[in-house]
Structures are given as structure tokens and as C-alpha cells.
Amino acid sequence: MSLCKYCSKDIEDQKTTTCFNSYVDFEDNSSWPREVYPEDEKERCSVCNVVPGAIHHKDCYMERCPKCGKRLVSCGCLIKR
């Protein structure tokens, strides 16, 4: 069992299809809508198991930053400066 830090759902459970948190809060006090896992994907996300068109679970390294388009966990937009 692996629980998401946002929604507390088991990301390994096939019944879990998406995370519910729909915004990313940045250090500059702005909030941006989270990018979804592309709808044209054929399979679930290999990291966090969401279905195509759904919101990734917290800390999924496949999620893209809504500000810069790079991977959210490593782009630097969330880092305190």
C-alpha cells in the first residue's frame, strides 16, 4: 500500500484513478491549475498509476509544472529562494 500525501488514496489500487488536489501553490503565493496526465496516453501513469486525463498524485516525477512545463519535482519553481 502506498498512500498519496494529498488525497490519502492508495495509488496501487486499480480503483484509484486520480488525485483530487487540482492546484499547485507556489512560493510567490500564486496557485496554478495542475497539469493532467495526457489524455492520449494508452496506459496508466507508470509512477503514480493515474488514468489518462487525470491529475497525478503528489510527488509523481512524471507531473509537469504548470508554470514552466518541466518536471514539477525538479524544475525549481517550488524551491524557496
PDB file of N, CA, C and O in Angstrom:
ATOM      1  N   MET A   1       0.855  -1.176   0.000  1.00  0.00           N
ATOM      2  CA  MET A   1       0.000   0.000   0.000  1.00  0.00           C
ATOM      3  C   MET A   1       0.901   1.239   0.000  1.00  0.00           C
ATOM      4  O   MET A   1       1.877   1.316   0.746  1.00  0.00           O
ATOM      5  N   SER A   2       0.555   2.186  -0.839  1.00  0.00           N
ATOM      6  CA  SER A   2       1.296   3.441  -0.931  1.00  0.00           C
ATOM      7  C   SER A   2       0.278   4.578  -1.011  1.00  0.00           C
ATOM      8  O   SER A   2      -0.440   4.711  -2.002  1.00  0.00           O
ATOM      9  N   LEU A   3       0.226   5.392   0.040  1.00  0.00           N
ATOM     10  CA  LEU A   3      -0.787   6.442   0.123  1.00  0.00           C
ATOM     11  C   LEU A   3      -0.280   7.774  -0.408  1.00  0.00           C
ATOM     12  O   LEU A   3       0.856   8.173  -0.150  1.00  0.00           O
ATOM     13  N   CYS A   4      -1.144   8.451  -1.155  1.00  0.00           N
ATOM     14  CA  CYS A   4      -0.854   9.790  -1.670  1.00  0.00           C
ATOM     15  C   CYS A   4      -0.893  10.798  -0.522  1.00  0.00           C
ATOM     16  O   CYS A   4      -1.762  10.715   0.346  1.00  0.00           O
ATOM     17  N   LYS A   5       0.041  11.746  -0.514  1.00  0.00           N
ATOM     18  CA  LYS A   5       0.095  12.772   0.533  1.00  0.00           C
ATOM     19  C   LYS A   5      -1.016  13.812   0.400  1.00  0.00           C
ATOM     20  O   LYS A   5      -1.336  14.489   1.377  1.00  0.00           O
ATOM     21  N   TYR A   6      -1.617  13.956  -0.796  1.00  0.00           N
ATOM     22  CA  TYR A   6      -2.718  14.908  -0.998  1.00  0.00           C
ATOM     23  C   TYR A   6      -4.071  14.284  -0.667  1.00  0.00           C
ATOM     24  O   TYR A   6      -4.837  14.830   0.126  1.00  0.00           O
ATOM     25  N   CYS A   7      -4.356  13.140  -1.279  1.00  0.00           N
ATOM     26  CA  CYS A   7      -5.710  12.587  -1.201  1.00  0.00           C
ATOM     27  C   CYS A   7      -5.841  11.379  -0.277  1.00  0.00           C
ATOM     28  O   CYS A   7      -6.955  10.925  -0.016  1.00  0.00           O
ATOM     29  N   SER A   8      -4.729  10.855   0.219  1.00  0.00           N
ATOM     30  CA  SER A   8      -4.702   9.699   1.130  1.00  0.00           C
ATOM     31  C   SER A   8      -5.227   8.413   0.497  1.00  0.00           C
ATOM     32  O   SER A   8      -5.516   7.449   1.206  1.00  0.00           O
ATOM     33  N   LYS A   9      -5.354   8.388  -0.828  1.00  0.00           N
ATOM     34  CA  LYS A   9      -5.791   7.165  -1.512  1.00  0.00           C
ATOM     35  C   LYS A   9      -4.584   6.285  -1.790  1.00  0.00           C
ATOM     36  O   LYS A   9      -3.462   6.772  -1.929  1.00  0.00           O
ATOM     37  N   ASP A  10      -4.829   4.976  -1.870  1.00  0.00           N
ATOM     38  CA  ASP A  10      -3.790   4.008  -2.199  1.00  0.00           C
ATOM     39  C   ASP A  10      -3.521   4.092  -3.699  1.00  0.00           C
ATOM     40  O   ASP A  10      -4.390   3.745  -4.499  1.00  0.00           O
ATOM     41  N   ILE A  11      -2.338   4.544  -4.090  1.00  0.00           N
ATOM     42  CA  ILE A  11      -2.047   4.722  -5.514  1.00  0.00           C
ATOM     43  C   ILE A  11      -1.845   3.396  -6.243  1.00  0.00           C
ATOM     44  O   ILE A  11      -1.824   3.364  -7.474  1.00  0.00           O
ATOM     45  N   GLU A  12      -1.697   2.302  -5.497  1.00  0.00           N
ATOM     46  CA  GLU A  12      -1.545   0.993  -6.117  1.00  0.00           C
ATOM     47  C   GLU A  12      -2.891   0.316  -6.394  1.00  0.00           C
ATOM     48  O   GLU A  12      -2.949  -0.684  -7.109  1.00  0.00           O
ATOM     49  N   ASP A  13      -3.960   0.855  -5.832  1.00  0.00           N
ATOM     50  CA  ASP A  13      -5.301   0.301  -6.014  1.00  0.00           C
ATOM     51  C   ASP A  13      -5.842   0.693  -7.384  1.00  0.00           C
ATOM     52  O   ASP A  13      -5.848   1.876  -7.724  1.00  0.00           O
ATOM     53  N   GLN A  14      -6.288  -0.261  -8.166  1.00  0.00           N
ATOM     54  CA  GLN A  14      -6.809   0.000  -9.512  1.00  0.00           C
ATOM     55  C   GLN A  14      -8.083   0.851  -9.492  1.00  0.00           C
ATOM     56  O   GLN A  14      -8.439   1.447 -10.508  1.00  0.00           O
ATOM     57  N   LYS A  15      -8.770   0.913  -8.350  1.00  0.00           N
ATOM     58  CA  LYS A  15      -9.965   1.745  -8.241  1.00  0.00           C
ATOM     59  C   LYS A  15      -9.611   3.222  -8.086  1.00  0.00           C
ATOM     60  O   LYS A  15     -10.462   4.083  -8.307  1.00  0.00           O
ATOM     61  N   THR A  16      -8.377   3.526  -7.713  1.00  0.00           N
ATOM     62  CA  THR A  16      -7.929   4.907  -7.593  1.00  0.00           C
ATOM     63  C   THR A  16      -7.520   5.392  -8.975  1.00  0.00           C
ATOM     64  O   THR A  16      -6.563   4.882  -9.558  1.00  0.00           O
ATOM     65  N   THR A  17      -8.238   6.368  -9.497  1.00  0.00           N
ATOM     66  CA  THR A  17      -7.983   6.818 -10.870  1.00  0.00           C
ATOM     67  C   THR A  17      -7.346   8.196 -10.963  1.00  0.00           C
ATOM     68  O   THR A  17      -6.739   8.521 -11.983  1.00  0.00           O
ATOM     69  N   THR A  18      -7.471   9.018  -9.915  1.00  0.00           N
ATOM     70  CA  THR A  18      -6.942  10.378  -9.951  1.00  0.00           C
ATOM     71  C   THR A  18      -6.719  10.905  -8.536  1.00  0.00           C
ATOM     72  O   THR A  18      -7.239  10.348  -7.568  1.00  0.00           O
ATOM     73  N   CYS A  19      -5.958  11.961  -8.427  1.00  0.00           N
ATOM     74  CA  CYS A  19      -5.806  12.692  -7.177  1.00  0.00           C
ATOM     75  C   CYS A  19      -6.804  13.849  -7.235  1.00  0.00           C
ATOM     76  O   CYS A  19      -7.145  14.308  -8.325  1.00  0.00           O
ATOM     77  N   PHE A  20      -7.270  14.321  -6.099  1.00  0.00           N
ATOM     78  CA  PHE A  20      -8.297  15.365  -6.123  1.00  0.00           C
ATOM     79  C   PHE A  20      -7.744  16.783  -6.033  1.00  0.00           C
ATOM     80  O   PHE A  20      -8.450  17.733  -6.372  1.00  0.00           O
ATOM     81  N   ASN A  21      -6.512  16.951  -5.590  1.00  0.00           N
ATOM     82  CA  ASN A  21      -5.958  18.297  -5.439  1.00  0.00           C
ATOM     83  C   ASN A  21      -5.691  18.879  -6.818  1.00  0.00           C
ATOM     84  O   ASN A  21      -4.879  18.333  -7.565  1.00  0.00           O
ATOM     85  N   SER A  22      -6.345  19.960  -7.168  1.00  0.00           N
ATOM     86  CA  SER A  22      -6.256  20.458  -8.539  1.00  0.00           C
ATOM     87  C   SER A  22      -5.384  21.698  -8.738  1.00  0.00           C
ATOM     88  O   SER A  22      -5.315  22.223  -9.849  1.00  0.00           O
ATOM     89  N   TYR A  23      -4.711  22.181  -7.676  1.00  0.00           N
ATOM     90  CA  TYR A  23      -3.861  23.366  -7.808  1.00  0.00           C
ATOM     91  C   TYR A  23      -2.482  23.127  -7.196  1.00  0.00           C
ATOM     92  O   TYR A  23      -2.328  22.354  -6.250  1.00  0.00           O
ATOM     93  N   VAL A  24      -1.491  23.807  -7.754  1.00  0.00           N
ATOM     94  CA  VAL A  24      -0.143  23.815  -7.195  1.00  0.00           C
ATOM     95  C   VAL A  24       0.064  25.199  -6.585  1.00  0.00           C
ATOM     96  O   VAL A  24      -0.135  26.212  -7.256  1.00  0.00           O
ATOM     97  N   ASP A  25       0.459  25.240  -5.328  1.00  0.00           N
ATOM     98  CA  ASP A  25       0.728  26.503  -4.648  1.00  0.00           C
ATOM     99  C   ASP A  25       2.228  26.768  -4.701  1.00  0.00           C
ATOM    100  O   ASP A  25       3.031  25.922  -4.308  1.00  0.00           O
ATOM    101  N   PHE A  26       2.601  27.953  -5.192  1.00  0.00           N
ATOM    102  CA  PHE A  26       3.995  28.315  -5.356  1.00  0.00           C
ATOM    103  C   PHE A  26       4.434  29.291  -4.268  1.00  0.00           C
ATOM    104  O   PHE A  26       3.607  29.895  -3.586  1.00  0.00           O
ATOM    105  N   GLU A  27       5.752  29.436  -4.119  1.00  0.00           N
ATOM    106  CA  GLU A  27       6.336  30.295  -3.094  1.00  0.00           C
ATOM    107  C   GLU A  27       5.945  31.760  -3.250  1.00  0.00           C
ATOM    108  O   GLU A  27       5.957  32.507  -2.272  1.00  0.00           O
ATOM    109  N   ASP A  28       5.599  32.177  -4.458  1.00  0.00           N
ATOM    110  CA  ASP A  28       5.206  33.579  -4.672  1.00  0.00           C
ATOM    111  C   ASP A  28       3.724  33.815  -4.360  1.00  0.00           C
ATOM    112  O   ASP A  28       3.153  34.833  -4.751  1.00  0.00           O
ATOM    113  N   ASN A  29       3.119  32.870  -3.657  1.00  0.00           N
ATOM    114  CA  ASN A  29       1.709  32.904  -3.248  1.00  0.00           C
ATOM    115  C   ASN A  29       0.728  32.776  -4.407  1.00  0.00           C
ATOM    116  O   ASN A  29      -0.457  33.070  -4.246  1.00  0.00           O
ATOM    117  N   SER A  30       1.200  32.342  -5.571  1.00  0.00           N
ATOM    118  CA  SER A  30       0.290  32.088  -6.684  1.00  0.00           C
ATOM    119  C   SER A  30      -0.129  30.619  -6.668  1.00  0.00           C
ATOM    120  O   SER A  30       0.598  29.764  -6.163  1.00  0.00           O
ATOM    121  N   SER A  31      -1.287  30.340  -7.216  1.00  0.00           N
ATOM    122  CA  SER A  31      -1.791  28.976  -7.356  1.00  0.00           C
ATOM    123  C   SER A  31      -2.133  28.756  -8.820  1.00  0.00           C
ATOM    124  O   SER A  31      -2.827  29.565  -9.435  1.00  0.00           O
ATOM    125  N   TRP A  32      -1.643  27.665  -9.365  1.00  0.00           N
ATOM    126  CA  TRP A  32      -1.880  27.341 -10.770  1.00  0.00           C
ATOM    127  C   TRP A  32      -2.577  25.993 -10.868  1.00  0.00           C
ATOM    128  O   TRP A  32      -2.292  25.100 -10.070  1.00  0.00           O
ATOM    129  N   PRO A  33      -3.488  25.821 -11.833  1.00  0.00           N
ATOM    130  CA  PRO A  33      -4.121  24.514 -12.036  1.00  0.00           C
ATOM    131  C   PRO A  33      -3.056  23.471 -12.401  1.00  0.00           C
ATOM    132  O   PRO A  33      -2.172  23.735 -13.215  1.00  0.00           O
ATOM    133  N   ARG A  34      -3.152  22.301 -11.798  1.00  0.00           N
ATOM    134  CA  ARG A  34      -2.192  21.235 -12.061  1.00  0.00           C
ATOM    135  C   ARG A  34      -2.383  20.671 -13.461  1.00  0.00           C
ATOM    136  O   ARG A  34      -3.503  20.585 -13.964  1.00  0.00           O
ATOM    137  N   GLU A  35      -1.281  20.291 -14.075  1.00  0.00           N
ATOM    138  CA  GLU A  35      -1.307  19.659 -15.394  1.00  0.00           C
ATOM    139  C   GLU A  35      -1.803  18.225 -15.238  1.00  0.00           C
ATOM    140  O   GLU A  35      -1.453  17.548 -14.271  1.00  0.00           O
ATOM    141  N   VAL A  36      -2.596  17.771 -16.161  1.00  0.00           N
ATOM    142  CA  VAL A  36      -3.099  16.393 -16.109  1.00  0.00           C
ATOM    143  C   VAL A  36      -2.184  15.457 -16.893  1.00  0.00           C
ATOM    144  O   VAL A  36      -1.429  15.879 -17.769  1.00  0.00           O
ATOM    145  N   TYR A  37      -2.275  14.189 -16.552  1.00  0.00           N
ATOM    146  CA  TYR A  37      -1.594  13.150 -17.310  1.00  0.00           C
ATOM    147  C   TYR A  37      -2.256  13.151 -18.695  1.00  0.00           C
ATOM    148  O   TYR A  37      -3.481  13.069 -18.783  1.00  0.00           O
ATOM    149  N   PRO A  38      -1.475  13.241 -19.769  1.00  0.00           N
ATOM    150  CA  PRO A  38      -2.066  13.410 -21.101  1.00  0.00           C
ATOM    151  C   PRO A  38      -3.159  12.395 -21.447  1.00  0.00           C
ATOM    152  O   PRO A  38      -3.013  11.194 -21.222  1.00  0.00           O
ATOM    153  N   GLU A  39      -4.244  12.911 -21.992  1.00  0.00           N
ATOM    154  CA  GLU A  39      -5.384  12.064 -22.343  1.00  0.00           C
ATOM    155  C   GLU A  39      -5.083  11.081 -23.464  1.00  0.00           C
ATOM    156  O   GLU A  39      -5.770  10.069 -23.604  1.00  0.00           O
ATOM    157  N   ASP A  40      -4.057  11.373 -24.267  1.00  0.00           N
ATOM    158  CA  ASP A  40      -3.752  10.472 -25.378  1.00  0.00           C
ATOM    159  C   ASP A  40      -2.846   9.306 -24.981  1.00  0.00           C
ATOM    160  O   ASP A  40      -2.491   8.487 -25.829  1.00  0.00           O
ATOM    161  N   GLU A  41      -2.469   9.219 -23.713  1.00  0.00           N
ATOM    162  CA  GLU A  41      -1.688   8.072 -23.237  1.00  0.00           C
ATOM    163  C   GLU A  41      -2.554   6.826 -23.293  1.00  0.00           C
ATOM    164  O   GLU A  41      -3.769   6.894 -23.107  1.00  0.00           O
ATOM    165  N   LYS A  42      -1.927   5.697 -23.548  1.00  0.00           N
ATOM    166  CA  LYS A  42      -2.669   4.427 -23.673  1.00  0.00           C
ATOM    167  C   LYS A  42      -2.798   3.679 -22.350  1.00  0.00           C
ATOM    168  O   LYS A  42      -3.729   2.895 -22.165  1.00  0.00           O
ATOM    169  N   GLU A  43      -1.872   3.917 -21.436  1.00  0.00           N
ATOM    170  CA  GLU A  43      -1.822   3.199 -20.162  1.00  0.00           C
ATOM    171  C   GLU A  43      -1.864   4.183 -18.998  1.00  0.00           C
ATOM    172  O   GLU A  43      -1.744   5.394 -19.184  1.00  0.00           O
ATOM    173  N   ARG A  44      -2.035   3.647 -17.808  1.00  0.00           N
ATOM    174  CA  ARG A  44      -1.933   4.456 -16.590  1.00  0.00           C
ATOM    175  C   ARG A  44      -0.507   4.975 -16.428  1.00  0.00           C
ATOM    176  O   ARG A  44       0.426   4.435 -17.022  1.00  0.00           O
ATOM    177  N   CYS A  45      -0.341   6.014 -15.630  1.00  0.00           N
ATOM    178  CA  CYS A  45       0.994   6.535 -15.332  1.00  0.00           C
ATOM    179  C   CYS A  45       1.805   5.424 -14.662  1.00  0.00           C
ATOM    180  O   CYS A  45       1.340   4.799 -13.709  1.00  0.00           O
ATOM    181  N   SER A  46       2.993   5.188 -15.154  1.00  0.00           N
ATOM    182  CA  SER A  46       3.821   4.102 -14.619  1.00  0.00           C
ATOM    183  C   SER A  46       4.364   4.404 -13.224  1.00  0.00           C
ATOM    184  O   SER A  46       4.869   3.503 -12.555  1.00  0.00           O
ATOM    185  N   VAL A  47       4.270   5.638 -12.782  1.00  0.00           N
ATOM    186  CA  VAL A  47       4.795   6.020 -11.474  1.00  0.00           C
ATOM    187  C   VAL A  47       3.687   6.079 -10.417  1.00  0.00           C
ATOM    188  O   VAL A  47       3.804   5.468  -9.355  1.00  0.00           O
ATOM    189  N   CYS A  48       2.613   6.817 -10.712  1.00  0.00           N
ATOM    190  CA  CYS A  48       1.575   7.015  -9.687  1.00  0.00           C
ATOM    191  C   CYS A  48       0.240   6.346 -10.032  1.00  0.00           C
ATOM    192  O   CYS A  48      -0.717   6.445  -9.264  1.00  0.00           O
ATOM    193  N   ASN A  49       0.171   5.676 -11.165  1.00  0.00           N
ATOM    194  CA  ASN A  49      -0.966   4.818 -11.522  1.00  0.00           C
ATOM    195  C   ASN A  49      -2.268   5.546 -11.854  1.00  0.00           C
ATOM    196  O   ASN A  49      -3.319   4.905 -11.866  1.00  0.00           O
ATOM    197  N   VAL A  50      -2.251   6.854 -12.125  1.00  0.00           N
ATOM    198  CA  VAL A  50      -3.487   7.537 -12.514  1.00  0.00           C
ATOM    199  C   VAL A  50      -3.825   7.202 -13.967  1.00  0.00           C
ATOM    200  O   VAL A  50      -2.955   6.792 -14.735  1.00  0.00           O
ATOM    201  N   VAL A  51      -5.070   7.376 -14.328  1.00  0.00           N
ATOM    202  CA  VAL A  51      -5.524   7.103 -15.685  1.00  0.00           C
ATOM    203  C   VAL A  51      -5.263   8.320 -16.577  1.00  0.00           C
ATOM    204  O   VAL A  51      -5.139   9.433 -16.066  1.00  0.00           O
ATOM    205  N   PRO A  52      -5.179   8.135 -17.886  1.00  0.00           N
ATOM    206  CA  PRO A  52      -5.014   9.276 -18.797  1.00  0.00           C
ATOM    207  C   PRO A  52      -6.120  10.317 -18.584  1.00  0.00           C
ATOM    208  O   PRO A  52      -7.293   9.973 -18.440  1.00  0.00           O
ATOM    209  N   GLY A  53      -5.724  11.592 -18.566  1.00  0.00           N
ATOM    210  CA  GLY A  53      -6.660  12.688 -18.349  1.00  0.00           C
ATOM    211  C   GLY A  53      -6.876  13.039 -16.887  1.00  0.00           C
ATOM    212  O   GLY A  53      -7.661  13.933 -16.571  1.00  0.00           O
ATOM    213  N   ALA A  54      -6.181  12.336 -15.989  1.00  0.00           N
ATOM    214  CA  ALA A  54      -6.344  12.551 -14.553  1.00  0.00           C
ATOM    215  C   ALA A  54      -5.183  13.371 -13.984  1.00  0.00           C
ATOM    216  O   ALA A  54      -4.192  13.620 -14.671  1.00  0.00           O
ATOM    217  N   ILE A  55      -5.316  13.780 -12.736  1.00  0.00           N
ATOM    218  CA  ILE A  55      -4.284  14.539 -12.038  1.00  0.00           C
ATOM    219  C   ILE A  55      -3.344  13.567 -11.335  1.00  0.00           C
ATOM    220  O   ILE A  55      -3.787  12.646 -10.649  1.00  0.00           O
ATOM    221  N   HIS A  56      -2.034  13.783 -11.514  1.00  0.00           N
ATOM    222  CA  HIS A  56      -1.032  12.942 -10.862  1.00  0.00           C
ATOM    223  C   HIS A  56      -1.114  13.071  -9.348  1.00  0.00           C
ATOM    224  O   HIS A  56      -1.603  14.070  -8.821  1.00  0.00           O
ATOM    225  N   HIS A  57      -0.624  12.033  -8.654  1.00  0.00           N
ATOM    226  CA  HIS A  57      -0.536  12.071  -7.194  1.00  0.00           C
ATOM    227  C   HIS A  57       0.711  12.848  -6.774  1.00  0.00           C
ATOM    228  O   HIS A  57       1.651  12.995  -7.555  1.00  0.00           O
ATOM    229  N   LYS A  58       0.712  13.340  -5.547  1.00  0.00           N
ATOM    230  CA  LYS A  58       1.804  14.151  -5.004  1.00  0.00           C
ATOM    231  C   LYS A  58       3.157  13.480  -5.200  1.00  0.00           C
ATOM    232  O   LYS A  58       3.325  12.287  -4.947  1.00  0.00           O
ATOM    233  N   ASP A  59       4.105  14.272  -5.653  1.00  0.00           N
ATOM    234  CA  ASP A  59       5.495  13.874  -5.850  1.00  0.00           C
ATOM    235  C   ASP A  59       5.721  12.902  -7.000  1.00  0.00           C
ATOM    236  O   ASP A  59       6.802  12.323  -7.105  1.00  0.00           O
ATOM    237  N   CYS A  60       4.729  12.708  -7.864  1.00  0.00           N
ATOM    238  CA  CYS A  60       4.947  11.888  -9.050  1.00  0.00           C
ATOM    239  C   CYS A  60       5.916  12.638  -9.964  1.00  0.00           C
ATOM    240  O   CYS A  60       5.639  13.770 -10.361  1.00  0.00           O
ATOM    241  N   TYR A  61       7.037  12.025 -10.298  1.00  0.00           N
ATOM    242  CA  TYR A  61       8.031  12.740 -11.102  1.00  0.00           C
ATOM    243  C   TYR A  61       7.646  12.866 -12.566  1.00  0.00           C
ATOM    244  O   TYR A  61       8.390  13.470 -13.339  1.00  0.00           O
ATOM    245  N   MET A  62       6.516  12.322 -12.968  1.00  0.00           N
ATOM    246  CA  MET A  62       6.025  12.491 -14.333  1.00  0.00           C
ATOM    247  C   MET A  62       5.175  13.760 -14.484  1.00  0.00           C
ATOM    248  O   MET A  62       4.931  14.208 -15.605  1.00  0.00           O
ATOM    249  N   GLU A  63       4.722  14.339 -13.367  1.00  0.00           N
ATOM    250  CA  GLU A  63       3.878  15.538 -13.424  1.00  0.00           C
ATOM    251  C   GLU A  63       4.677  16.739 -13.921  1.00  0.00           C
ATOM    252  O   GLU A  63       5.816  16.956 -13.508  1.00  0.00           O
ATOM    253  N   ARG A  64       4.073  17.503 -14.802  1.00  0.00           N
ATOM    254  CA  ARG A  64       4.693  18.704 -15.361  1.00  0.00           C
ATOM    255  C   ARG A  64       4.287  19.939 -14.570  1.00  0.00           C
ATOM    256  O   ARG A  64       3.167  20.034 -14.069  1.00  0.00           O
ATOM    257  N   CYS A  65       5.210  20.874 -14.469  1.00  0.00           N
ATOM    258  CA  CYS A  65       4.947  22.137 -13.783  1.00  0.00           C
ATOM    259  C   CYS A  65       4.035  22.999 -14.659  1.00  0.00           C
ATOM    260  O   CYS A  65       4.305  23.165 -15.849  1.00  0.00           O
ATOM    261  N   PRO A  66       2.957  23.550 -14.087  1.00  0.00           N
ATOM    262  CA  PRO A  66       2.077  24.407 -14.876  1.00  0.00           C
ATOM    263  C   PRO A  66       2.707  25.745 -15.239  1.00  0.00           C
ATOM    264  O   PRO A  66       2.221  26.420 -16.148  1.00  0.00           O
ATOM    265  N   LYS A  67       3.776  26.148 -14.554  1.00  0.00           N
ATOM    266  CA  LYS A  67       4.448  27.415 -14.856  1.00  0.00           C
ATOM    267  C   LYS A  67       5.461  27.270 -15.984  1.00  0.00           C
ATOM    268  O   LYS A  67       5.455  28.059 -16.928  1.00  0.00           O
ATOM    269  N   CYS A  68       6.336  26.262 -15.893  1.00  0.00           N
ATOM    270  CA  CYS A  68       7.451  26.179 -16.838  1.00  0.00           C
ATOM    271  C   CYS A  68       7.394  24.983 -17.782  1.00  0.00           C
ATOM    272  O   CYS A  68       8.098  24.958 -18.792  1.00  0.00           O
ATOM    273  N   GLY A  69       6.568  23.995 -17.465  1.00  0.00           N
ATOM    274  CA  GLY A  69       6.426  22.831 -18.334  1.00  0.00           C
ATOM    275  C   GLY A  69       7.430  21.719 -18.081  1.00  0.00           C
ATOM    276  O   GLY A  69       7.325  20.646 -18.675  1.00  0.00           O
ATOM    277  N   LYS A  70       8.404  21.960 -17.206  1.00  0.00           N
ATOM    278  CA  LYS A  70       9.373  20.912 -16.867  1.00  0.00           C
ATOM    279  C   LYS A  70       8.775  20.018 -15.790  1.00  0.00           C
ATOM    280  O   LYS A  70       7.662  20.262 -15.326  1.00  0.00           O
ATOM    281  N   ARG A  71       9.507  18.988 -15.394  1.00  0.00           N
ATOM    282  CA  ARG A  71       9.002  18.108 -14.332  1.00  0.00           C
ATOM    283  C   ARG A  71       8.903  18.880 -13.019  1.00  0.00           C
ATOM    284  O   ARG A  71       9.865  19.506 -12.575  1.00  0.00           O
ATOM    285  N   LEU A  72       7.726  18.822 -12.412  1.00  0.00           N
ATOM    286  CA  LEU A  72       7.420  19.626 -11.234  1.00  0.00           C
ATOM    287  C   LEU A  72       8.360  19.352 -10.055  1.00  0.00           C
ATOM    288  O   LEU A  72       8.765  20.286  -9.363  1.00  0.00           O
ATOM    289  N   VAL A  73       8.705  18.103  -9.824  1.00  0.00           N
ATOM    290  CA  VAL A  73       9.532  17.784  -8.654  1.00  0.00           C
ATOM    291  C   VAL A  73      10.954  18.293  -8.768  1.00  0.00           C
ATOM    292  O   VAL A  73      11.665  18.343  -7.765  1.00  0.00           O
ATOM    293  N   SER A  74      11.398  18.677  -9.979  1.00  0.00           N
ATOM    294  CA  SER A  74      12.786  19.092 -10.129  1.00  0.00           C
ATOM    295  C   SER A  74      12.979  20.406 -10.878  1.00  0.00           C
ATOM    296  O   SER A  74      14.119  20.789 -11.140  1.00  0.00           O
ATOM    297  N   CYS A  75      11.910  21.103 -11.229  1.00  0.00           N
ATOM    298  CA  CYS A  75      12.047  22.305 -12.066  1.00  0.00           C
ATOM    299  C   CYS A  75      12.592  23.520 -11.309  1.00  0.00           C
ATOM    300  O   CYS A  75      13.205  24.397 -11.919  1.00  0.00           O
ATOM    301  N   GLY A  76      12.381  23.584 -10.012  1.00  0.00           N
ATOM    302  CA  GLY A  76      12.858  24.721  -9.239  1.00  0.00           C
ATOM    303  C   GLY A  76      11.801  25.754  -8.918  1.00  0.00           C
ATOM    304  O   GLY A  76      12.042  26.643  -8.102  1.00  0.00           O
ATOM    305  N   CYS A  77      10.637  25.661  -9.536  1.00  0.00           N
ATOM    306  CA  CYS A  77       9.576  26.646  -9.275  1.00  0.00           C
ATOM    307  C   CYS A  77       9.051  26.579  -7.847  1.00  0.00           C
ATOM    308  O   CYS A  77       8.554  27.578  -7.327  1.00  0.00           O
ATOM    309  N   LEU A  78       9.152  25.421  -7.207  1.00  0.00           N
ATOM    310  CA  LEU A  78       8.644  25.259  -5.843  1.00  0.00           C
ATOM    311  C   LEU A  78       9.717  25.499  -4.794  1.00  0.00           C
ATOM    312  O   LEU A  78       9.398  25.533  -3.606  1.00  0.00           O
ATOM    313  N   ILE A  79      10.964  25.665  -5.178  1.00  0.00           N
ATOM    314  CA  ILE A  79      12.065  25.825  -4.236  1.00  0.00           C
ATOM    315  C   ILE A  79      12.064  27.233  -3.657  1.00  0.00           C
ATOM    316  O   ILE A  79      11.909  28.219  -4.379  1.00  0.00           O
ATOM    317  N   LYS A  80      12.239  27.308  -2.342  1.00  0.00           N
ATOM    318  CA  LYS A  80      12.340  28.621  -1.682  1.00  0.00           C
ATOM    319  C   LYS A  80      13.628  29.288  -2.132  1.00  0.00           C
ATOM    320  O   LYS A  80      14.682  28.655  -2.178  1.00  0.00           O
ATOM    321  N   ARG A  81      13.538  30.552  -2.460  1.00  0.00           N
ATOM    322  CA  ARG A  81      14.717  31.292  -2.910  1.00  0.00           C
ATOM    323  C   ARG A  81      15.123  32.303  -1.886  1.00  0.00           C
ATOM    324  O   ARG A  81      16.098  33.027  -2.085  1.00  0.00           O
TER     325      ARG A  81
END
